[in-house]
């Protein structure tokens, strides 16, 4: 009886396997003080939150993506390990939780809808919301999309679009025949109010029956968030940038808005209060009362023939 000899793998398969392994092990370099660096702040925040608050957040995708990056997390990410930094991580993770909740709520009634991520960066909300039949659209500036395609390539029923949000040609690529839910995380703070108003009106006009969900804060909050960026850009008129004191005021922006509602950013979708330290509870109180951090939802009117 001949001894058992293992069957050799075909050489082409061995090469393919090695190439896949090489790509998997290759790290994507993040240039310090660049747009690339700003992309990984919310990503790293979700990872840190998963590490420190595992009972509240589990985000293995953030862990996986961070492991693919050539970036000095030990030095650059040290600030996020402080109590104040951890609260920033909490904010980032809770924001994704809130927006994901709203997306899933819309998909319950419109399962085949378009799920549109405005200013997507490296956010993976569509993957978390995917019900197997909806369609995902991730929109950001072309240089951002180039990075995203390397680290988070589009899956089935998913499209990435490299375009300025203020260039409305991207809207032509959205199939909203079965409904559309638009969402934006940490995006509109850096837009001037007039540009946000025009964008919202155009969305309501082109996507009747759709929903737009985003995070907001008042002028004090915007000034705190953008202080460094505004200083570097030489901008003195902070009031020109988008902020919301009372979300109900947005109802007057367009006759195509059916309803405008809002919830607390940190406590409106679930009560994380019992799991937090007194410092983080104090920060939530500050965000709710003084900075008016909210998740805002605008429902667009249906158009009837």
Secondary structure, 3 states (H helix, E strand, C coil): CCCCCCCCCCHHHHHHHHHHHHHHHCCEECCCCCHHHHHHHHHHHHHHHHHHCCCCCCCHHHHHHHHCEECCHHHHCHHHHCHHHHHHHHHHHHHHHHHHHHHHHHHHHCCCCEEEEECCCCCCHHHHHCCCCCEEEEEECHHHHHHHHHHCCCCCCEEEEECCCCCHHHHHHCCCCCCEEEEECCCHHHCEHHHHHHHHHHHHHHCCCCEEEEEECCHHHHHHHHHHHHHHHCCCCHHHECCCCCHHHHHHHCCCEEEEEEEECCCCCCCCHHHCCHHHHHHHHHHHHCCCCEEEEEEECCCCC
